[in-house]
Amino acid sequence: MKKNPKYLVLLIDGAADEPLEQLNGKTPLEVANKPYMNFLAQNGDAGLLNPTPAGCVGGSDTGNMCIMGFDPSKYLTGRSPLEAAALGIKMADDDVAMRVNLVTVSEDEPFEQKTMVDYSAGEISTAEAAELIKFVGEHLGSDSMHFYPGVSYRHCLIINHALADQTLTPPHNITGQRVTSYLPKGTYCDILLDMMKKSHELLKDHPINKARVAQGKRPANSIWMWGQGTKPMLPSFEKTHGIKGAVVTAVDLVRGLAFLTDMKIYNVEGATGTLSTNFKGKAEAAITAFKEGADLVYLHLEAPDECGHQRDVQGKVRSIELIDSLVLKPVFKYLKAYGDFGILVTPDHPTPITTGAHTSGAVPFLIYKSDAIASSPVSNYCEKNAAQNGNTLEGFLAITRMIIKTNYAHGPRKDI
């Protein structure tokens, strides 16, 4: 009896970029040594994907929800509520969640004139961060404001019976800039700014930060709030798409999407969301998910995005190469031995090296089906080649098209 096909969504977060002078006018995707992605592009269907519907802002919340097959203009209430779900936080309908970053700001100026030095406080460890957030919560929390520790620099604040009409800026979008123009605006702006200022006074001389500075590391000397939103309501992935889904990720945002849509979550020891993540472990988890009955595995890799925020050109190139060799290669080989399968490779948004910030631009995608050859292949999976095909998808239709539609002719194909 013929087995049901399997599907892989390889989400290379923030991998899309612009031509860079450091790479002789090419992008990291264009120059990266990635034979498996290129093989899929040479035997599949490549083009541009729009992961940011009208009225939405480009980012990981919008992009990942979109590519999972859910329209963010309908379901997205904010980034932090998705992360709160991943942390197991129960929200009332009138609660507001906010992302709390532990950041590094400059020391000498008044808070309103400080510079955002590092949105991740030197990629602070989860253990160090948990102690710092607990310390902040003990001093700044209240009966209506509750701090919850997350992973590394990413944490959560829940405000009970509140409004989410603030204007708050992601700290990774203002690295190297003065915070003056990006301070909280809207409801509770005075309270939020006061908490941020007090957090600096609390944290700058904390023993953990003194030890970090002594080790040549950046201190987590302030909190920064953003990504606010109310409790989201998402439909089941299986009921929406008719197949069982699983997620492999190191990022609470994507884990929260999985939790809210009833997708099985596979955690990987040593998965950090950075260039030092456990790439091999993520591939092994994806294969395990397939073996345990998942029809589709959403395999999320954050490293290209982190390197983009850090404006690390060579790191971004390297992250793409590691994903190709340590993640895509073994999963592709498993699927090839299994039977019929499909693979979608795409970023969720661009994170250009030049700005270090998310943008709302189109990203290059490739769709490969094991039982078909494409009418629009490209030799190298990258932004330029994808744009030349004139093939455009809307993000929340991407999974549906990959699973249901195969708009190319059957026939013989090359092998790798």
C-alpha positions as CSV (number, residue, x, y, z in Angstrom):
1,M,0.0,0.0,0.0
2,K,1.3,3.4,-1.0
3,K,2.4,5.6,2.0
4,N,1.0,9.1,2.5
5,P,3.5,11.8,1.4
6,K,5.6,13.7,3.9
7,Y,6.3,17.5,3.8
8,L,9.1,19.6,5.2
9,V,8.9,23.4,5.6
10,L,12.5,24.6,6.1
11,L,12.1,28.1,7.5
12,I,15.5,29.9,7.3
13,D,14.6,32.9,9.4
14,G,15.7,36.2,8.0
15,A,18.0,34.7,5.4
16,A,16.8,37.1,2.6
17,D,19.0,40.1,2.2
18,E,20.2,42.8,-0.3
19,P,23.3,42.8,-2.5
20,L,26.3,43.6,-0.2
21,E,29.5,45.4,-1.0
22,Q,31.4,43.0,1.2
23,L,30.2,40.1,-1.0
24,N,30.9,41.9,-4.3
25,G,27.4,42.9,-4.9
26,K,25.8,39.5,-4.0
27,T,23.7,38.4,-1.1
28,P,24.5,35.8,1.5
29,L,22.1,33.3,-0.1
30,E,23.7,33.9,-3.5
31,V,27.3,33.2,-2.4
32,A,26.7,30.5,0.2
33,N,27.8,27.0,-0.6
34,K,24.5,25.2,-0.4
35,P,24.4,22.2,-2.8
36,Y,21.2,20.7,-1.4
37,M,19.1,23.9,-1.6
38,N,20.4,24.5,-5.1
39,F,19.5,20.9,-6.1
40,L,16.0,21.5,-4.9
41,A,15.8,24.8,-6.8
42,Q,17.2,23.1,-10.0
43,N,14.5,20.5,-9.8
44,G,11.7,22.4,-8.2
45,D,9.8,25.6,-8.5
46,A,11.3,28.9,-7.4
47,G,10.0,32.4,-7.0
48,L,9.1,35.2,-4.6
49,L,6.9,34.8,-1.5
50,N,5.1,37.7,0.1
51,P,4.9,36.8,3.8
52,T,3.6,40.2,4.9
53,P,-0.1,40.8,3.9
54,A,-1.4,44.3,3.5
55,G,-1.8,46.1,6.8
56,C,0.8,43.9,8.6
57,V,4.4,44.6,9.5
58,G,7.2,42.3,8.4
59,G,8.6,40.2,11.1
60,S,8.9,36.7,12.5
61,D,5.4,36.8,14.0
62,T,3.7,37.8,10.7
63,G,6.0,35.7,8.5
64,N,5.8,32.4,10.4
65,M,2.1,32.6,11.0
66,C,1.6,33.4,7.3
67,I,3.8,30.5,6.1
68,M,2.1,28.1,8.5
69,G,-1.0,28.8,6.4
70,F,-2.8,31.3,8.7
71,D,-3.6,34.8,7.6
72,P,-1.9,37.2,10.1
73,S,-4.3,40.0,9.2
74,K,-7.0,37.8,10.7
75,Y,-5.2,36.0,13.6
76,L,-2.2,38.0,14.7
77,T,-2.8,40.0,17.9
78,G,0.9,40.7,18.6
79,R,4.2,38.8,19.0
80,S,4.4,38.5,22.8
81,P,1.1,36.7,23.3
82,L,2.5,33.9,21.1
83,E,5.6,33.7,23.2
84,A,3.5,33.7,26.4
85,A,1.6,30.7,25.1
86,A,4.9,28.9,24.6
87,L,5.9,29.7,28.2
88,G,2.6,28.2,29.4
89,I,1.3,31.5,30.6
90,K,-2.5,31.7,30.9
91,M,-3.9,35.0,29.6
92,A,-7.3,36.4,30.3
93,D,-9.1,38.0,27.3
94,D,-8.3,41.5,28.6
95,D,-4.7,40.8,29.5
96,V,-1.8,42.3,27.5
97,A,1.5,40.5,27.0
98,M,4.7,42.4,26.2
99,R,8.1,41.0,25.2
100,V,10.8,42.0,27.6
101,N,14.3,41.9,26.2
102,L,17.3,42.0,28.5
103,V,19.5,44.5,26.6
104,T,22.8,46.4,26.8
105,V,22.5,50.2,26.8
106,S,25.3,52.7,27.1
107,E,26.1,53.8,30.7
108,D,27.0,57.5,30.9
109,E,23.9,59.4,29.6
110,P,20.4,59.8,31.1
111,F,18.2,56.9,30.0
112,E,16.4,58.9,27.4
113,Q,19.7,59.6,25.6
114,K,21.3,56.2,25.9
115,T,22.3,54.1,22.9
116,M,21.0,50.6,22.2
117,V,24.3,48.7,22.2
118,D,23.0,45.1,22.0
119,Y,19.4,43.9,21.9
120,S,20.5,40.5,23.3
121,A,22.9,41.5,26.0
122,G,25.6,39.5,24.4
123,E,23.3,36.5,23.9
124,I,23.1,36.2,27.7
125,S,22.6,32.6,28.9
126,T,19.1,31.4,30.0
127,A,20.3,30.7,33.5
128,E,21.8,34.2,34.0
129,A,18.8,35.8,32.4
130,A,16.3,33.9,34.6
131,E,18.0,35.3,37.8
132,L,18.0,38.8,36.4
133,I,14.3,38.7,35.4
134,K,13.4,37.3,38.8
135,F,15.3,40.2,40.4
136,V,13.5,42.7,38.2
137,G,10.1,41.2,38.9
138,E,10.7,41.3,42.7
139,H,11.3,45.0,42.5
140,L,9.1,46.2,39.6
141,G,6.3,43.6,39.4
142,S,2.9,44.1,41.1
143,D,-0.4,42.5,41.6
144,S,-1.3,43.5,38.0
145,M,2.1,43.3,36.3
146,H,3.9,39.9,36.2
147,F,7.4,39.1,34.8
148,Y,8.1,35.6,33.4
149,P,11.5,34.3,32.4
150,G,12.0,32.9,28.9
151,V,15.0,31.8,26.8
152,S,18.3,33.8,26.7
153,Y,17.4,37.5,26.4
154,R,13.7,36.9,25.6
155,H,11.2,37.3,28.4
156,C,7.5,38.3,29.0
157,L,5.5,40.8,31.0
158,I,1.8,40.3,31.5
159,I,-0.3,43.3,32.4
160,N,-3.8,42.4,33.7
161,H,-6.9,44.1,32.5
162,A,-5.0,46.4,30.1
163,L,-4.9,47.9,26.6
164,A,-2.5,47.2,23.8
165,D,-2.5,50.5,22.0
166,Q,1.2,51.4,22.7
167,T,3.8,52.3,20.1
168,L,6.8,50.2,21.1
169,T,10.0,49.6,19.0
170,P,11.8,46.2,18.7
171,P,15.3,46.8,20.1
172,H,17.0,44.8,17.3
173,N,15.7,47.5,14.9
174,I,17.6,50.3,16.7
175,T,21.0,48.7,17.4
176,G,23.7,51.4,17.5
177,Q,21.1,54.2,17.7
178,R,20.0,56.5,20.5
179,V,16.8,55.4,22.1
180,T,15.4,58.9,22.3
181,S,13.0,58.7,19.4
182,Y,11.9,55.1,20.3
183,L,10.8,55.4,23.9
184,P,7.3,54.1,24.7
185,K,4.3,56.0,23.4
186,G,0.6,55.5,24.2
187,T,-1.2,54.0,27.2
188,Y,1.1,53.3,30.2
189,C,4.0,55.0,28.3
190,D,5.1,56.8,31.5
191,I,4.8,53.6,33.6
192,L,6.8,51.5,31.0
193,L,9.5,54.1,30.7
194,D,9.8,54.4,34.4
195,M,10.2,50.6,34.7
196,M,12.9,50.6,32.0
197,K,14.8,53.4,33.8
198,K,14.5,51.7,37.2
199,S,15.6,48.4,35.7
200,H,18.9,50.0,34.6
201,E,19.5,51.2,38.2
202,L,18.7,47.7,39.5
203,L,20.7,45.8,36.9
204,K,23.9,47.8,36.2
205,D,25.6,46.7,39.4
206,H,24.0,43.3,39.8
207,P,26.6,40.6,40.6
208,I,25.8,38.7,37.4
209,N,26.6,41.8,35.3
210,K,29.7,42.6,37.3
211,A,30.9,39.0,36.5
212,R,30.0,39.4,32.8
213,V,31.9,42.6,32.5
214,A,34.9,41.1,34.2
215,Q,34.8,38.2,31.7
216,G,34.7,40.7,28.8
217,K,31.0,40.1,28.1
218,R,28.2,42.7,27.7
219,P,26.0,43.4,30.7
220,A,22.3,42.9,30.7
221,N,21.8,46.4,32.2
222,S,18.3,47.2,31.2
223,I,14.9,45.8,30.1
224,W,13.2,46.9,27.0
225,M,9.5,46.2,26.2
226,W,7.9,45.7,22.8
227,G,5.7,43.2,20.8
228,Q,2.6,43.8,22.8
229,G,-0.7,42.1,22.2
230,T,-3.8,40.4,23.5
231,K,-4.7,36.7,23.8
232,P,-4.8,35.1,20.3
233,M,-7.3,32.6,19.0
234,L,-5.9,30.3,16.2
235,P,-7.6,27.3,14.6
236,S,-6.1,23.8,14.6
237,F,-3.4,23.1,12.0
238,E,-4.7,19.6,11.4
239,K,-8.3,20.8,10.9
240,T,-7.2,23.6,8.7
241,H,-4.8,21.6,6.4
242,G,-6.1,18.0,6.9
243,I,-2.7,16.7,7.9
244,K,-0.7,16.3,11.2
245,G,1.9,18.9,11.8
246,A,5.0,19.1,14.1
247,V,7.4,21.9,14.9
248,V,11.1,22.0,15.7
249,T,12.4,25.4,16.9
250,A,14.4,27.1,19.6
251,V,12.3,30.2,19.5
252,D,9.3,30.8,21.8
253,L,7.4,32.7,19.2
254,V,7.3,29.7,16.8
255,R,6.7,27.3,19.7
256,G,3.7,29.4,20.7
257,L,2.3,29.2,17.2
258,A,2.6,25.4,17.4
259,F,1.0,25.2,20.8
260,L,-2.0,27.4,19.8
261,T,-2.6,25.4,16.6
262,D,-2.2,22.0,18.2
263,M,1.0,21.0,16.4
264,K,3.4,18.7,18.3
265,I,6.5,20.4,19.5
266,Y,10.0,18.8,19.5
267,N,12.5,20.3,21.8
268,V,16.2,19.9,21.0
269,E,19.0,20.0,23.7
270,G,21.5,22.8,22.8
271,A,19.1,24.6,20.4
272,T,19.8,28.3,20.9
273,G,18.5,30.0,17.9
274,T,22.0,31.3,17.1
275,L,25.0,30.3,15.0
276,S,26.0,28.0,17.9
277,T,22.8,26.1,17.9
278,N,22.6,22.3,17.7
279,F,22.0,22.0,13.9
280,K,22.4,18.2,13.9
281,G,20.0,17.8,16.8
282,K,17.4,19.8,14.9
283,A,17.7,17.5,11.9
284,E,17.4,14.4,14.1
285,A,14.3,15.9,15.8
286,A,12.7,16.5,12.4
287,I,13.3,12.9,11.3
288,T,12.0,11.6,14.6
289,A,8.8,13.7,14.1
290,F,8.3,12.1,10.7
291,K,8.9,8.6,12.1
292,E,6.4,9.3,14.9
293,G,3.6,10.2,12.5
294,A,3.9,13.8,11.5
295,D,2.8,14.5,7.9
296,L,4.5,17.9,7.9
297,V,7.4,19.1,9.9
298,Y,7.9,22.9,10.3
299,L,11.7,23.1,10.9
300,H,12.7,26.6,12.0
301,L,16.3,27.9,12.0
302,E,16.9,31.3,13.6
303,A,20.6,31.7,13.0
304,P,20.5,33.7,9.7
305,D,18.2,36.2,11.4
306,E,20.4,36.6,14.4
307,C,23.5,37.2,12.2
308,G,21.5,39.8,10.2
309,H,20.7,41.7,13.4
310,Q,24.3,41.6,14.4
311,R,25.4,42.7,10.9
312,D,27.6,39.7,10.7
313,V,28.1,39.1,7.0
314,Q,30.3,36.0,7.1
315,G,28.2,34.6,10.0
316,K,25.1,34.9,7.9
317,V,26.7,33.1,5.0
318,R,28.0,30.4,7.3
319,S,24.6,29.9,8.9
320,I,23.1,29.2,5.5
321,E,25.8,26.7,4.7
322,L,25.4,24.9,8.0
323,I,21.7,24.6,7.5
324,D,22.3,23.1,4.1
325,S,24.9,20.6,5.2
326,L,23.8,19.7,8.7
327,V,20.0,20.0,8.5
328,L,18.7,19.9,5.0
329,K,21.0,17.1,3.8
330,P,20.1,14.4,6.4
331,V,16.4,15.3,6.3
332,F,16.3,15.2,2.5
333,K,18.0,11.8,2.5
334,Y,15.5,10.4,5.0
335,L,12.6,11.7,2.9
336,K,14.1,10.3,-0.3
337,A,14.3,6.9,1.3
338,Y,10.8,7.2,2.7
339,G,8.8,7.7,-0.5
340,D,6.8,10.7,-1.9
341,F,7.6,14.0,-0.3
342,G,7.6,17.8,-0.8
343,I,9.9,20.5,0.6
344,L,9.3,24.2,0.9
345,V,12.4,26.3,1.7
346,T,11.8,30.0,2.5
347,P,12.7,32.8,4.9
348,D,9.9,34.5,6.8
349,H,11.2,38.1,6.1
350,P,14.4,39.8,5.0
351,T,16.9,40.9,7.7
352,P,19.3,43.0,5.7
353,I,22.8,43.3,7.0
354,T,22.9,47.0,6.1
355,T,20.2,47.8,8.7
356,G,20.1,44.8,11.0
357,A,16.3,45.2,11.1
358,H,13.4,43.2,9.8
359,T,11.7,44.5,6.6
360,S,8.4,43.7,4.8
361,G,9.9,42.8,1.5
362,A,9.3,39.6,-0.6
363,V,11.6,36.6,0.0
364,P,12.8,33.8,-2.3
365,F,11.1,30.5,-2.0
366,L,11.6,27.1,-3.5
367,I,9.1,24.2,-3.7
368,Y,10.3,20.7,-4.5
369,K,8.0,17.7,-5.1
370,S,9.6,14.3,-5.4
371,D,7.2,13.1,-8.1
372,A,7.5,16.1,-10.5
373,I,9.9,18.4,-12.3
374,A,9.4,22.1,-12.4
375,S,8.6,24.5,-15.2
376,S,10.5,27.3,-13.4
377,P,13.7,25.9,-11.9
378,V,16.8,28.1,-11.1
379,S,20.4,27.1,-10.9
380,N,21.1,28.9,-7.6
381,Y,18.5,29.5,-4.9
382,C,18.8,33.2,-4.2
383,E,16.9,36.5,-4.4
384,K,18.0,37.5,-7.9
385,N,17.1,34.2,-9.5
386,A,13.8,33.9,-7.7
387,A,12.8,37.3,-8.9
388,Q,13.6,36.6,-12.5
389,N,11.0,33.8,-12.6
390,G,8.0,36.1,-12.2
391,N,6.5,33.4,-9.9
392,T,4.9,35.0,-6.8
393,L,3.0,33.4,-3.8
394,E,1.2,34.8,-0.9
395,G,2.5,33.4,2.3
396,F,-0.7,32.0,3.8
397,L,-1.2,30.0,0.6
398,A,2.3,28.5,0.5
399,I,1.6,25.4,2.5
400,T,-1.7,24.7,0.7
401,R,0.0,25.0,-2.7
402,M,2.9,22.8,-1.7
403,I,0.6,20.1,-0.4
404,I,-2.3,20.2,-2.8
405,K,-1.1,21.8,-6.1
406,T,1.7,20.6,-8.3
407,N,1.8,23.0,-11.2
408,Y,4.6,21.2,-13.1
409,A,4.9,18.3,-15.4
410,H,6.0,14.8,-14.4
411,G,9.1,13.4,-15.9
412,P,12.7,12.2,-15.3
413,R,15.0,14.3,-13.2
414,K,18.6,14.6,-12.0
415,D,19.8,13.1,-8.7
416,I,22.1,14.3,-5.9
